[in-house]
Amino acid sequence: MSAPDHTHAFYALGPEQVLQAVESLDYHCNGYQLALNSYENRVYQVGLEESSERYVVAKFYRPERWTDAAILEEHDFTLRLAGLDIPVVPPLVIGGTTLHHFDSYRFALYPFRAGRAPNLESPQQLEQLGRFIGRIHALGTEADFIHRPTLSVEQFGDDSYEYLLEHDFIPPQLERPYTELAETLLDAVDTAFEETDPRLIRLQGDAHPGNILWQAGPQGDLGSPYILDFDDARMGPAVQDLWMFLSGDTGEIRSQLEHLLGGYSGFFEFDRRELRLVEALRTLRMMHYAAWLARRWQDPIFHTAFPWFNTESYWEEHVQSLREQLPLVNATPEWA
């Protein structure tokens, strides 16, 4: 199949193909299927017959995003983490591999894990989460990713900015203010990275509360998190896997950070100079997110999931949000 045919098949992926793909690996499905909250890929909880596990999770990869080598590199990383008893959820090894093909689809199967959202107001949960992220980063320093990218100003910022302008997503009346603002912001982000000169290590890459499931322990026990979805794993500064767990006013963030680093620092030394990058990373995430929606706008599911995107009000709010970032990028946070 050509790339467009692969993409069309991905858009048209339905229950029958999902079940056929899972059963091609000698699993027997009972017909239960639930689409999980994923837009970049297609992810389904699938019921099983006569199995010690009631469910398996099937993840179908978006065409043209990652090479097979990049996917397998992420799988290998999570398998190594799991081998160290770090609570990630690695893919199942079936027939000696973790990446499978069915018709035009590439997919992997994962064990199903249940849990609830983490309580980021709990010092104990923050410390435990910090311990596991610290352990991930300790392993992350042992080698570099070869087939996966680095979190860079060019990829997340420059490429996003240029894509939106070149494909006429920015309304004409906002093009000039957006262009001037984005260029000023990206210069400031570049400066923040140059002044900080962070060490680049292997990361989860998209560590935020939505990618953490907390499994309750026995009564009175803290339980443990499952750290999910290494699909965005890449090289980058350690703070990328920490900053999205911080929110609130200065005092609240300072307290959250100290609990998070209290656990983290027992396993990996954190360079506090990287806190200078938090607002720079937030800015890159905002720009990358807008461009991600634009790049995926041909995918029918995005029109249903993000009906507010690409409206004039969306772009006005986006420009205003970026404008508010400018003084923040140029300063070290008060809570650092």
SULDAVEN-V402550 format. One record per residue. N is the residue number from 0. OMEGA is omega in whole degrees, 0 to 359 (none if undefined). Layout:
BEGIN
n=N omega=OMEGA
n=N omega=OMEGA
END
This chain:
BEGIN
n=0 omega=174
n=1 omega=180
n=2 omega=178
n=3 omega=179
n=4 omega=176
n=5 omega=181
n=6 omega=179
n=7 omega=179
n=8 omega=178
n=9 omega=178
n=10 omega=186
n=11 omega=181
n=12 omega=183
n=13 omega=185
n=14 omega=183
n=15 omega=180
n=16 omega=179
n=17 omega=181
n=18 omega=179
n=19 omega=180
n=20 omega=180
n=21 omega=182
n=22 omega=176
n=23 omega=178
n=24 omega=176
n=25 omega=168
n=26 omega=179
n=27 omega=184
n=28 omega=180
n=29 omega=178
n=30 omega=179
n=31 omega=180
n=32 omega=180
n=33 omega=176
n=34 omega=180
n=35 omega=189
n=36 omega=178
n=37 omega=180
n=38 omega=180
n=39 omega=174
n=40 omega=173
n=41 omega=187
n=42 omega=185
n=43 omega=168
n=44 omega=187
n=45 omega=179
n=46 omega=182
n=47 omega=173
n=48 omega=171
n=49 omega=181
n=50 omega=176
n=51 omega=175
n=52 omega=181
n=53 omega=186
n=54 omega=167
n=55 omega=178
n=56 omega=181
n=57 omega=181
n=58 omega=180
n=59 omega=188
n=60 omega=176
n=61 omega=179
n=62 omega=172
n=63 omega=181
n=64 omega=179
n=65 omega=169
n=66 omega=175
n=67 omega=181
n=68 omega=180
n=69 omega=178
n=70 omega=181
n=71 omega=177
n=72 omega=175
n=73 omega=179
n=74 omega=181
n=75 omega=179
n=76 omega=182
n=77 omega=177
n=78 omega=178
n=79 omega=177
n=80 omega=179
n=81 omega=178
n=82 omega=176
n=83 omega=180
n=84 omega=171
n=85 omega=191
n=86 omega=169
n=87 omega=178
n=88 omega=182
n=89 omega=177
n=90 omega=177
n=91 omega=175
n=92 omega=184
n=93 omega=181
n=94 omega=177
n=95 omega=180
n=96 omega=179
n=97 omega=182
n=98 omega=187
n=99 omega=181
n=100 omega=174
n=101 omega=189
n=102 omega=181
n=103 omega=187
n=104 omega=168
n=105 omega=183
n=106 omega=175
n=107 omega=176
n=108 omega=181
n=109 omega=171
n=110 omega=178
n=111 omega=177
n=112 omega=180
n=113 omega=177
n=114 omega=180
n=115 omega=179
n=116 omega=178
n=117 omega=176
n=118 omega=185
n=119 omega=171
n=120 omega=180
n=121 omega=177
n=122 omega=182
n=123 omega=179
n=124 omega=178
n=125 omega=179
n=126 omega=180
n=127 omega=177
n=128 omega=178
n=129 omega=179
n=130 omega=183
n=131 omega=177
n=132 omega=176
n=133 omega=178
n=134 omega=175
n=135 omega=182
n=136 omega=177
n=137 omega=175
n=138 omega=182
n=139 omega=181
n=140 omega=187
n=141 omega=178
n=142 omega=175
n=143 omega=168
n=144 omega=178
n=145 omega=188
n=146 omega=181
n=147 omega=190
n=148 omega=174
n=149 omega=175
n=150 omega=186
n=151 omega=176
n=152 omega=181
n=153 omega=185
n=154 omega=185
n=155 omega=183
n=156 omega=184
n=157 omega=182
n=158 omega=180
n=159 omega=180
n=160 omega=182
n=161 omega=180
n=162 omega=182
n=163 omega=180
n=164 omega=184
n=165 omega=182
n=166 omega=170
n=167 omega=175
n=168 omega=181
n=169 omega=179
n=170 omega=185
n=171 omega=183
n=172 omega=180
n=173 omega=185
n=174 omega=183
n=175 omega=178
n=176 omega=179
n=177 omega=181
n=178 omega=182
n=179 omega=181
n=180 omega=182
n=181 omega=180
n=182 omega=178
n=183 omega=180
n=184 omega=183
n=185 omega=174
n=186 omega=180
n=187 omega=178
n=188 omega=176
n=189 omega=181
n=190 omega=180
n=191 omega=179
n=192 omega=180
n=193 omega=181
n=194 omega=181
n=195 omega=180
n=196 omega=186
n=197 omega=171
n=198 omega=181
n=199 omega=182
n=200 omega=175
n=201 omega=186
n=202 omega=163
n=203 omega=169
n=204 omega=181
n=205 omega=185
n=206 omega=177
n=207 omega=186
n=208 omega=180
n=209 omega=178
n=210 omega=175
n=211 omega=171
n=212 omega=181
n=213 omega=178
n=214 omega=181
n=215 omega=175
n=216 omega=175
n=217 omega=183
n=218 omega=181
n=219 omega=180
n=220 omega=183
n=221 omega=185
n=222 omega=185
n=223 omega=176
n=224 omega=161
n=225 omega=179
n=226 omega=191
n=227 omega=161
n=228 omega=175
n=229 omega=183
n=230 omega=179
n=231 omega=180
n=232 omega=183
n=233 omega=172
n=234 omega=178
n=235 omega=179
n=236 omega=184
n=237 omega=184
n=238 omega=178
n=239 omega=181
n=240 omega=183
n=241 omega=195
n=242 omega=183
n=243 omega=174
n=244 omega=183
n=245 omega=179
n=246 omega=178
n=247 omega=181
n=248 omega=185
n=249 omega=181
n=250 omega=180
n=251 omega=180
n=252 omega=180
n=253 omega=179
n=254 omega=179
n=255 omega=182
n=256 omega=182
n=257 omega=177
n=258 omega=180
n=259 omega=180
n=260 omega=176
n=261 omega=175
n=262 omega=184
n=263 omega=189
n=264 omega=174
n=265 omega=184
n=266 omega=181
n=267 omega=182
n=268 omega=180
n=269 omega=177
n=270 omega=186
n=271 omega=174
n=272 omega=181
n=273 omega=177
n=274 omega=175
n=275 omega=184
n=276 omega=188
n=277 omega=181
n=278 omega=174
n=279 omega=179
n=280 omega=177
n=281 omega=179
n=282 omega=178
n=283 omega=179
n=284 omega=179
n=285 omega=180
n=286 omega=180
n=287 omega=181
n=288 omega=179
n=289 omega=180
n=290 omega=177
n=291 omega=177
n=292 omega=180
n=293 omega=181
n=294 omega=183
n=295 omega=187
n=296 omega=175
n=297 omega=181
n=298 omega=185
n=299 omega=183
n=300 omega=182
n=301 omega=178
n=302 omega=178
n=303 omega=185
n=304 omega=185
n=305 omega=185
n=306 omega=181
n=307 omega=183
n=308 omega=175
n=309 omega=170
n=310 omega=180
n=311 omega=181
n=312 omega=178
n=313 omega=183
n=314 omega=175
n=315 omega=179
n=316 omega=179
n=317 omega=179
n=318 omega=180
n=319 omega=179
n=320 omega=177
n=321 omega=179
n=322 omega=180
n=323 omega=180
n=324 omega=189
n=325 omega=179
n=326 omega=181
n=327 omega=180
n=328 omega=185
n=329 omega=184
n=330 omega=171
n=331 omega=181
n=332 omega=179
n=333 omega=185
n=334 omega=185
n=335 omega=none
END
